[in-house]
Amino acid sequence: MKILYHHRIASKDGQFVHVEELTNALLEQGHELKFVAPTVNEQSEFGHDGGFVSKLKAALPAFIYELLELTYSLWVFIKLAVAIKQFKPEFIYERYNLYQPAGVWASKLFGIPLILEINAPLVEERSRYSGLSLKRFAKKIENYTWRGADKCLPVTDVLADHVRAAGVPEQNIEVIHNGVRQPFIDEMLATPIQQDKPEIIIGFTGFIHPWHGMDKAIEAIAEHKELPLKLVCIGDGAILPELKQQAADLGIADKVEFKGLVIRDKVLDYVKEFDIALQPDVTAYASPLKMFEYMAVGSLIIAPRTPNIEEILSDDTALFFDKGDASAFKAALTEAITNYQQHQAKRQAVKQSVIDKGFVWHENSKRVVGLGQILIKGTDNVKAQG
């Protein structure tokens, strides 16, 4: 199929990984894609923050930057219109962003179905974390964009509740979680879980924030120095010097490694070695990319018991703790390291669940194409009746 793919990501981070994995899966299945998107991310290293766009956002008053975002959508609309005229796509696939109704406009003008991938309720998210000046106006644009799409694809059912609250009909909503690339799954399925390794690797990937409670992980390891443990953290964070000092003060500097930012494929090389994987915190509506990688390698996962995580994991596949309770997080990790061998069934089960639940980018791409085909038939029927 011919798919016009639209996104506004200028940073090379987890968002970029999602775009890259899904589009690679579509291309590998023989579909033809044309992109209307920034090009800065293609030339930058993983972890790049968007360069000029990030600096502009920091320099301008919030309301001016937000108006520029909406103005930019006019330019995007022109680019989409040109791409539609030249490429003649069968449907538009868009990654939702705030102040970006251009896809809806193009869809309605040219009579082409729009599938909208939604990864966060951005009005709520930006209001909470980075500030939003024109909140009521932004919410009107968000609702308009969600309701204007032919199909909305939130990444969790928790997020789907936000979409439903905006007035999107249930038949226009399809939850599609994130996933893992097929070759990685194939490699992991061919690799048996090692139960008697000389060293138990406890792993974490992502930016390390103070509220993640990694200090508690270091405490748990220090309290069991007799065990062959090593904590490996992949990613950056302002508190890394404090955590390194804590490990040194507790006499376990040799048991804690901070690898910093590494390239995407190298991250997966490290994850392959994780016997125990940490998900110390999670946004209430998120579908964490790293979670599926932990699952694919058969790690014993320590995760908060939240509705969105329970869409992915269960008591048969993970060890849970109460979100926001650092002591409970430490207790769950302590249980994992002191009774490691007793939880091997969870590791086998979580590895198999990736396949059983279809948490695979190739499966996601097939679902997207299937939805597109249904929408195209519906559009053709409307045209024929007209």
PANU-799786 format. One record per atom (N, C-alpha, C, O): residue in one letter; x, y, z. Coordinates in steps of 0.2 Angstrom, whole numbers, plus 5000, padded with zeros to 4 digits. Layout:
BEGIN
AXYZ
...
This chain:
BEGIN
M500449945000
M500050005000
M500450065000
M501050065002
K500150124998
K500550184998
K500250225004
K499750245004
I500750245008
I500550275015
I500950335015
I501550335015
L500650395017
L500950455018
L501050455026
L500550465030
Y501650465028
Y501850455035
Y502050525038
Y502450555035
H501650555042
H501750625045
H501950625052
H501550595056
H502450655054
H502650665061
H503050735062
H503250765057
R503050755068
R503350825069
R503950815074
R504150865078
I504250755074
I504850745079
I505450775077
I505750755071
A505750815080
A506450845079
A506950815083
A507550835082
S506850775088
S507350745093
S507450675091
S506950645089
K508050655093
K508150585092
K508150545099
K508650545102
D507550525100
D507450495107
D506950435107
D506950405101
G506650415112
G506150365112
G505550375107
G505350325104
Q505350435106
Q504850455100
Q505150435094
Q504750395090
F505750445092
F506050435086
F506150355085
F506050325080
V506250315090
V506350245090
V505650215088
V505650175084
H505150245091
H504450215089
H504350225081
H504150185078
V504450285079
V504350305072
V504750255068
V504550225063
E505450245069
E505850205066
E505650135065
E505750105060
E505450105071
E505350035071
E504650025067
E504649975064
L504150065068
L503550055064
L503650065057
L503450025053
T504050115055
T504150125048
T504550075045
T504450055039
N505050045048
N505449995046
N505049935045
N505149895040
A504649915049
A504149855048
A503749865042
A503649815039
L503449925041
L503049935035
L503449925029
L503149895024
L504049955029
L504449955023
L504649875021
L504649855016
E504849845027
E505049775026
E504449725023
E504549675020
Q503849745024
Q503249715022
Q503049735015
Q502549715012
G503449775012
G503349795005
G502949855004
G502749874998
H502749895009
H502349955008
H502750015006
H503350015008
E502450055003
E502850115000
E502650175004
E502050195005
L503150215007
L503050265012
L503350335009
L503850335006
K502950385010
K503250455009
K503150485016
K502650485019
F503650525018
F503650555024
F503650635023
F503950665019
V503150665027
V503150735028
V503350745036
V502950735040
A503950765037
A504250765044
A504950805044
A505250815038
P505150825049
P505750855050
P506350815048
P506250755049
T506850835045
T507450795043
T508050795048
T508550765048
V507950845053
V508550855058
V508750785061
V509350775063
N508250745063
N508350685067
N508750635063
N509050595066
E508750635057
E509150585053
E509850595053
E510250545052
Q510050655054
Q510850675054
Q511150675061
Q511650695062
S510750665066
S510950665073
S511050605077
S510750555075
E511450605082
E511550545086
E510950535091
E510550585092
F510850475094
F510350455098
F510450505105
F510950505107
G509850535107
G509850575113
G509850645111
G509750695115
H509850665104
H509850735101
H509150765103
H508650735103
D509250825106
D508650855108
D508150895104
D507750935106
G508350905097
G507950945092
G508351005090
G508051045086
G508951025094
G509351075091
G508951145091
G508751165097
F508851175085
F508551235085
F507851245088
F507751295091
V507451195087
V506751195089
V506751195097
V506451235100
S507251165100
S507251165108
S507551235110
S507251255115
K507951265106
K508251325108
K507751385107
K507651425111
L507351375102
L506751425101
L506251425106
L506051475108
K506051365108
K505551355113
K505851385120
K505451415123
A506451375121
A506751405128
A506751475127
A506751515133
A506851505121
A506951575121
A506351615121
A506351675123
L505851595118
L505151625117
L504751625123
L504751575126
P504251675124
P503751665128
P503251615126
P503251595120
A502951575131
A502651515130
A502051525124
A501951485120
F501651575125
F501151585121
F501351605114
F500951585109
I501851635113
I502151655106
I502351585103
I502251575097
Y502751545107
Y502951485104
Y502351435102
Y502351405097
E501851435106
E501251395105
E500851425098
E500651375094
L500851485097
L500551515091
L500951495085
L500751485080
L501651495086
L502051475081
L501951405079
L501951385073
E501851355084
E501651285083
E501051285078
E501051245073
L500551315080
L499951315076
L500051345069
L499751315064
T500451395068
T500651425062
T501051375058
T500951375052
Y501451345061
Y501851295057
Y501351235054
Y501551215049
S500851225057
S500351175055
S500051195048
S499951155044
L500051265047
L499851285040
L500351265035
L500151245029
W500951275036
W501551255032
W501451185031
W501551155025
V501351145036
V501351075035
V500751055031
V500851005027
F500251085032
F499651075027
F499851075020
F499651035016
I500151135018
I500351135011
I500851085009
I500751055004
K501251065014
K501751005012
K501350945011
K501550905007
L500850935015
L500450875015
L500050875008
L499950825005
A499750935006
A499350935000
A499850924994
A499650884990
V500450944994
V500850934989
V501050864988
V501050834983
A501250834994
A501350754994
A500850714992
A500950664988
I500150734994
I499650694992
I499550704984
I499350654981
K499650764981
K499550764974
K500050724970
K499950694965
Q500650724973
Q501250694969
Q501250614971
Q501350574966
F501150594977
F501250524979
F500550484978
F500550424977
K499950524979
K499350484979
K499250424984
K499150374982
P499350444990
P499350394995
P498650364996
P498150394995
E498650304999
E497950275000
E497650295007
E497050295008
F498150305012
F497950335018
F498550375021
F499050365019
I498350415026
I498850455030
I498950425037
I498450415040
Y499550415039
Y499650395045
Y500050445049
Y500550475047
E499850475054
E500150525058
E500250515065
E499850485069
R500850535068
R500950535075
R500750595078
R500950655076
Y500250595082
Y499950655085
Y500450695089
Y500850675092
N500350765087
N500650815091
N500250875092
N499750885089
L500350915097
L499950965099
L499951025094
L500451035091
Y499451055093
Y499351115088
Y499551085081
Y499851125077
Q499351025080
Q499451005073
Q498850975070
Q498850915069
P498351015068
P497750985064
P497850975057
P497350965053
A498450985054
A498550985047
A498350925044
A498050925038
G498450865047
G498250805045
G497550795044
G497250765039
V497150825049
V496450815048
V496150865042
V495750835038
W496450925041
W496250965036
W496450925029
W495950925025
A497050895028
A497250865022
A496750805021
A496550795015
S496650765026
S496150715025
S495450735023
S495250695018
K495250785026
K494550805024
K494550835017
K494050825013
L495050875015
L495050905009
L495150855003
L494750864998
F495550805004
F495650754998
F495250694999
F495350654995
G494950685004
G494550625005
G494950565006
G494750505004
I495450575010
I495950515011
I495850495019
I495950545023
P495850435021
P495750415028
P496350435032
P496950435029
L496250455038
L496850475042
L496850435048
L496350425052
I497350395050
I497550355056
I497950395060
I498550415058
L497750405066
L498150455071
L498450415077
L498050385081
E499050405077
E499350375083
E499450415088
E499750475087
I499250405094
I499250445100
I499650415106
I499450355108
N500150445108
N500650425113
N500550455120
N500850435125
A500150515120
A500050545126
A499550595125
A499450625120
P499150615131
P498750675130
P499150735131
P499250755137
L499350765126
L499850815126
L499650875130
L500150915133
V499050895130
V498850955134
V498950945141
V499250985144
E498750885143
E498850875150
E499650865152
E499850885157
E499950825147
E500750815149
E501150885149
E501550895153
R501050925144
R501350985143
R501151035149
R501651075151
S500551035151
S500351075156
S500651055163
S500851105167
R500750995164
R501050965170
R501850975170
R502150995175
Y502150965164
Y502950955165
Y503251015162
Y503851035164
S503051045156
S503351105153
S503051165153
S503251225151
G502351165155
G501951225155
G501651235148
G501951225143
L500951255149
L500651275143
L500251335144
L499851345149
S500351385140
S500051455141
S499351455139
S498951485142
L499151425133
L498551435130
L498151365131
L497951335126
K498051345137
K497851275139
K497151265136
K497051215133
R496651305137
R495951295134
R495951295127
R495651255124
F496351335124
F496351335116
F496651275114
F496451245109
A497251255117
A497551195115
A497151135116
A497151085112
K496751125121
K496251075122
K495751065116
K495551015114
K495551125114
K495051125109
K495351095102
K495051065099
I495951115101
I496351095095
I496451015096
I496350985091
E496650995102
E496750925103
E496150885102
E496150835098
N495550905105
N494950875104
N494750865096
N494550815094
Y494850925093
Y494650935086
Y495050885082
Y494850845077
T495750875083
T496150835080
T495950755081
T495950715076
W495850745087
W495650675089
W495050655086
W494950595083
R494550695086
R493850685083
R493850685076
R493450655072
G494350715073
G494350725066
G494750665062
G494650655056
A495050625066
A495450565063
A494850515062
A494350505065
D495050475057
D494550415055
D494650355060
D494250325061
K495250355062
K495450305067
K495950325072
K496550355070
C495850325079
C496350345084
C496750285087
C496350235088
L497350285087
L497750225090
L498150245096
L498750255096
P497750245102
P498150255108
P498550195110
P498350145108
V499150205113
V499550155115
V499350115121
V499650055122
T498850135125
T498650095130
T497850115131
T497650165128
D497550065135
D496850075136
D496750135141
D496150175140
V497150145145
V497150205150
V497150265145
V496750315147
L497550275141
L497650325136
L496950335132
L496750385130
A496750275130
A496050275126
A495550305130
A495050335127
D495550305137
D495050335141
D495050415140
D494550445140
H495650445139
H495750515137
H495350535131
H495050585130
V495450485126
V495250495119
V494450495119
V494150525116
R494250445123
R493450435124
R493150495127
R492650525125
A493550525132
A493250585135
A493250645131
A492850695132
A493650645126
A493650695121
A493050695116
A492950735112
G492650635116
G492150635112
G492250585106
G491850585101
V492750555106
V492950505100
V492450445101
V492550415106
P492150425096
P491750365096
P492150295097
P492650295095
E491850255101
E492250185102
E492450155096
E493050125096
Q492050155091
Q492250125085
Q492850155081
Q493150125076
N492950215083
N493550245080
N494250245084
N494650275083
I494150195089
I494750195094
I495050115093
I494650075094
E495650115092
E495950045092
E496650055096
E497050085094
V496650015102
V497250015106
V497849975103
V497749915102
I498450005102
I498949965099
I499549985103
I499850035103
H499849935107
H500349945112
H501049945108
H501049935102
N501549975111
N502249975108
N502449895107
N502149855109
G503049885104
G503249825103
G504049815103
G504449855105
V504249755100
V504949745099
V505049725092
V504549695088
R505549735089
R505749715082
R505749645081
R506049605086
Q505549615076
Q505449545074
Q506149505075
Q506249455078
P506749535071
P507349505072
P507649495079
P507949445081
F507449545083
F507749535090
F507349485094
F507649445098
I506649475092
I506249425095
I506549355093
I506649315097
D506649355087
D506849285084
D507549265087
D507649205089
E507949315088
E508649305091
E508549275098
E508849235101
M508149315102
M507949295109
M507649225110
M507749195115
L507149215105
L506849145106
L507349095104
L507249035107
A507849105101
A508349055099
A508849055105
A509349005104
T508849095110
T509349105115
T508949075122
T508549115124
P509149025124
P508848995130
P509049045136
P509549075136
I508549055141
I508749095147
I509249055151
I509148995153
Q509749095153
Q510349065157
Q510149065164
Q510049125167
Q510049015168
Q509849015175
Q510449015180
Q510349025185
D511048985177
D511548975182
D512149025180
D512748995180
K512049085179
K512549125177
K513049145183
K512749145188
P513649155182
P514149175188
P513949235191
P514149255197
E513549285187
E513449345190
E512749365188
E512549355182
I512349395192
I511649415191
I511649485189
I511849525193
I511449505183
I511449575180
I510749605181
I510249575179
I510749655185
I510149695186
I510149755182
I510649795182
G509749765177
G509749815172
G509249875172
G508649855174
F509449935170
F508949985169
F509150025163
F509750035162
T508650045159
T508850085153
T508350145153
T507750145155
G508650205152
G508250265152
G508550325156
G509050315159
F508250385155
F508550435159
F508350425167
F507850405168
I508850435171
I508850415178
I508650485182
I509050525182
H507950485184
H507750535188
H507750525196
H507850465197
P507750575200
P507850555207
P507250515210
P507350475214
W506650525207
W506050485209
W506050415207
W505650375209
H506550395203
H506550325201
H506750275206
H506650215206
G507050305212
G507250265217
G507850215216
G507950165219
M508350235211
M508950195210
M509350195216
M509750145217
D509350245221
D509650235227
D509450175231
D509850145235
K508850165231
K508550105234
K508850035231
K508949995235
A508950035225
A509249985221
A509949965224
A510149915225
I510250025224
I510950015227
I510949995234
I511449955236
E510550025238
E510449995245
E510349925245
E510649885249
A509849895241
A509749825241
A510349785239
A510449735242
I510749805234
I511249765232
I511849765238
I512149715239
A511849825241
A512349835247
A512249785252
A512649765256
E511549775254
E511349735259
E511449665258
E511349615262
H511649645252
H511749575250
H512349565246
H512449545240
K512949595249
K513549595246
K513849525244
K514249515240
E513549475248
E513849405247
E513549375240
E513849325238
L513049405237
L512749385231
L513149405225
L513349465225
P513149365220
P513549395214
P513149435210
P512849415204
L513049505212
L512549545209
L512949605205
L513549625207
K512649635200
K512949695197
K512349735194
K511949705190
L512349795195
L511849845193
L512149885187
L512649915187
V511849875181
V512049905175
V511549955173
V510949935171
C511650025173
C511150075171
C511450105164
C511950125163
I510950105159
I511050135152
I510650195152
I510050195152
G511050255151
G510650315151
G510950365155
G511450355159
D510750435154
D511050485158
D510550505163
D510050475164
G510850555167
G510450585173
G510850625177
G511450615178
A510550685179
A510950735183
A511150705190
A511650725193
I510850645192
I510950625199
I511550565199
I511650535204
L511750555193
L512250495192
L512850505197
L513050455200
P513150565198
P513750575202
P513550555210
P513950525213
E512950575212
E512650555218
E512650475219
E512850455224
L512350445214
L512250375214
L512950335214
L513050285218
K513450365210
K514150335210
K514450345217
K514750295220
Q514350405220
Q514650415227
Q514350365232
Q514650345237
Q513650355232
Q513250315236
Q513550245236
Q513650215241
A513650215229
A513950155228
A514650145232
A514750095235
A515050195231
A515750195233
A515650195241
A516050155244
D515250235244
D515150245251
D514950175254
D515150155260
L514550135251
L514250075253
L514750015251
L514649955253
G515350035248
G515749985247
G515649935241
G515849875241
I515249955236
I515049915231
I515149955224
I514749935219
A515649995224
A515750035217
A515849985212
A515749995206
D516149925213
D516349875208
D515649835206
D515749795201
K515149845209
K514549815208
K514049855204
K513449835203
V514249915203
V513749965199
V514149995193
V514650025194
E513749995188
E514050025182
E513550075178
E512950055177
F513850135177
F513350185173
F513650195166
F514250215166
K513350165161
K513650165154
K513450235151
K513750245145
G513050275153
G512850335150
G512450325144
G512150275142
L512450375139
L512050375133
L512450325128
L513050335127
V512150275125
V512450235120
V511950235114
V511350245115
I512250215108
I511850205102
I511350155103
I511350105107
R510750155099
R510150115100
R510350045100
R510150005104
D510750015095
D510849945094
D511249925100
D511249865102
K511749965103
K512149945108
K511749935115
K511849895119
V511149975115
V510749975121
V510449905121
V510449865126
L510249875115
L509949805115
L510449755117
L510349705120
D511149765115
D511649725117
D511649715125
D511749665127
Y511649775128
Y511649775135
Y511049735138
Y511049695143
V510449755135
V509749725138
V509749655138
V509549615142
K510149625133
K510149545132
K510449515138
K510249455139
E510849555142
E511149525148
E510749535154
E511049515159
F510249565154
F509849585160
F509449525162
F509049495159
D509649505168
D509349445172
D508749475175
D508149445176
I508849535179
I508249565182
I508249635179
I508749665178
A507649655177
A507549725174
A507149765178
A506649745181
L507349835178
L506949885183
L506549925179
L506749965174
Q505949935181
Q505449985178
Q505250025185
Q504650015187
P505650065187
P505550095194
P504850145194
P504550155199
D504750175188
D504150215188
D503850215181
D504250195176
V503250245180
V502950245174
V502450305174
V502050315178
T502350335168
T501850385167
T501150345166
T501150285164
A500650365169
A500050335170
A499750305163
A499350255164
Y499850335158
Y499550315151
Y500050285146
Y499850275141
A500650275149
A501250255144
A501250185142
A500950145146
S501550165137
S501750105135
S502450095134
S502750105128
P502850085139
P503550095139
P503950055134
P503849995134
L504350085130
L504650045125
L505149995128
L505149935125
K505550015133
K506049965136
K505649905139
K505949855140
M505049915141
M504749855144
M504649795140
M504749745142
F504549815133
F504449755129
F505149725127
F505149665126
E505649765127
E506349735126
E506549695132
E506849635132
Y506349715138
Y506449675144
Y506149605144
Y506349555145
M505549615141
M505049555141
M505349505136
M505449445137
A505649535130
A505849485125
A506449445127
A506549395124
V506849475131
V507549435133
V507349395139
V507749355141
G506749395142
G506549355147
G506849375154
G507049335158
S506849445155
S507149465161
S506549465167
S505949455165
L506749455173
L506349455179
L506149535180
L506649565182
I505549555178
I505449625178
I505149645185
I504649615188
I505449705187
I505149735193
I504749795191
I505049845188
A504149805192
A503749855189
A503149885194
A502949845198
P502949945193
P502449965197
P501749935195
P501649925189
R501349925200
R500649895198
R500249955197
R499849985201
T500149975190
T499750025188
T499349995182
T499549945179
P498750025181
P498249995176
P498649985169
P498549935166
N499050035167
N499350035160
N499849975160
N499949945155
I500249965165
I500749915165
I500349845166
I500649795163
E499749845169
E499449775170
E499049765163
E498849705163
E499049805158
E498849785152
E499349745148
E499249715143
I500049745151
I500549715148
I500849655152
I500949605149
L500849665158
L501149615163
L500649595167
L500049625168
S500749535171
S500349505176
S500749475181
S501349475181
D500449455187
D500749425192
D501149355190
D501649335193
D500949335184
D501349275181
D501949295178
D502349245176
T502049355176
T502549375172
T503049435175
T503549455172
A502849455181
A503249505184
A503149505191
A502749475194
L503649545195
L503549565202
L503349635202
L503649685200
F502749645206
F502449715206
F502649745213
F502749715218
F502649815213
F502649855219
F502149915218
F501949925212
D501949945223
D501550005223
D501950065220
D502450085223
K501650095215
K501950155212
K502050205217
K501650225221
G502650235217
G502850295221
G503050275228
G503250315232
D503050205230
D503350185236
D504050155235
D504150095233
A504550195237
A505250175236
A505350115240
A505750075238
S505150105246
S505250055250
S504949985247
S505249935248
A504349995244
A504049935241
A504449915235
A504549855233
F504749965231
F505149945226
F505849915228
F506049865225
K506149935233
K506649905236
K506549825238
K506949785237
A505949825241
A505749755244
A505649705238
A505849645239
A505349735233
A505249685227
A505949665224
A505949615222
L506349715223
L507049695221
L507349645225
L507749605223
T507349655232
T507649615237
T507349545236
T507749495236
E506749535235
E506349475234
E506649445227
E506849385227
A506749485222
A507049455216
A507749425217
A507949375214
I508149465220
I508849445221
I508949385226
I509449345225
T508549385231
T508649335236
T508349265234
T508549215237
N507849275230
N507449215228
N507449205220
N506949185217
Y508049225218
Y508049225210
Y507849165207
Y507449165202
Q508049105209
Q507949045205
Q507249025206
Q506948995201
Q506849045211
Q506149035212
Q505749065207
Q505149055206
H505949115203
H505549155199
H505749145192
H505549185187
Q506049085190
Q506249075183
Q505549065179
Q505649085173
A505049045182
A504449035178
A504149095175
A503949105169
K504249155179
K504049215177
K504449235171
K504149265166
R505049225171
R505549245165
R505349205159
R505249235153
Q505149145159
Q504949105153
Q504249135151
Q504149135145
A503849145156
A503149165154
A503149235151
A502749245146
V503549285153
V503549345150
V503849345143
V503649385139
K504349305142
K504649305136
K504149275131
K504149305125
Q503749225132
Q503249195128
Q502649245127
Q502349245121
S502549285132
S501949335131
S502049385126
S501549415123
V502649405124
V502849455119
V502449425112
V502149465108
I502549355111
I502349325105
I501549315106
I501149335101
D501349295111
D500649275112
D500149335112
D499649335110
K500449395114
K500049455114
K500149505108
K499849555108
G500649475104
G500749515098
G501149585099
G501049635095
F501549585104
F501949645105
F502549655101
F503149655103
V502449655094
V502949655089
V502749705084
V502249715082
W503249745082
W503149795077
W502849775071
W502449805068
H503049715068
H502849685062
H502049675063
H501649685058
E501849655069
E501149645070
E500749705070
E500249715068
N501049755074
N500749825074
N500649855067
N500149875065
S501149845063
S501149875056
S500549835052
S500249865048
K500549775053
K499949735050
K499249755052
K498849765048
R499249775058
R498549795061
R498449865058
R497849885056
V498949905057
V498849975054
V498649975047
V498150005045
V498949925043
V498749915036
V498049895036
V497649915031
G497949845040
G497249815040
G496749865041
G496149865038
L496849915046
L496349965048
L496350015042
L495750035040
G496850025038
G496850075033
G496450045027
G496150075024
Q496549975026
Q496149945021
Q495349945022
Q494949955017
I495149945028
I494449945030
I494250015029
I493650025026
L494650065031
L494450135030
L494350155023
L493950195021
I494850125019
I494850145011
I494150115008
I493850145004
K494050055010
K493450025008
K492750065009
K492350075006
G492850085016
G492250135018
G492250195014
G491650215012
T492750225013
T492850285009
T492550275002
T492250314999
D492750214999
D492550204992
D491850184991
D491450204987
N491550154997
N490850144997
N490450214997
N489950214994
V490650255001
V490350325002
V490350354995
V489850384993
K490950354992
K491050384985
K490550354980
K490250394976
A490550284980
A490050254975
A489350274977
A488950284972
Q489150274983
Q488450294984
Q488350364982
Q487750384980
G488850414983
G488750474981
G488650484974
G488650544971
